[in-house]
Amino acid sequence: MNTRMQNTHLLASEKLIGSVVSIGNDCATVKLTILEEMTVDTYNLSHGSFVFGLADYAAMVAINEPTVVLGKATTKFLKPVVLNDKVTAVATITETSGKKISVLVEVTNQKDELVFEGEFICFVLDKHILDT
């Protein structure tokens, strides 16, 4: 259950980058199920972009500002993610310095194994990045 209203990425695809489970003060949880169209081979390995997208989305929702953008990400893929895996991203703001916000994101699978972790450096802009 959300403790706060979502204020960012309101048109994001739940199918492709996950659905918000909760939004707290300086944190968010987002879940995604890996679908067949996300796999890349006969082993049913998921393309890493879907787990990255989930983690990025969780970071944005943790910040929860309409004009937040990603500036930089340092990430590690720790275990493979495959078809039908249910992955959960937990994003926690670790530092804020003016418009710059650092977010730690950890993604686990349904076995509670850590499959991905990353530090996302985000910026809250004064206006939308495409607003001229």
Summary of the structure (lengths in Angstrom):
residues: 132
radius of gyration: 14.5
end to end distance: 36.4
largest distance: 46.7
contacts: 399
relative contact order: 0.21
helix: 17%
strand: 45%
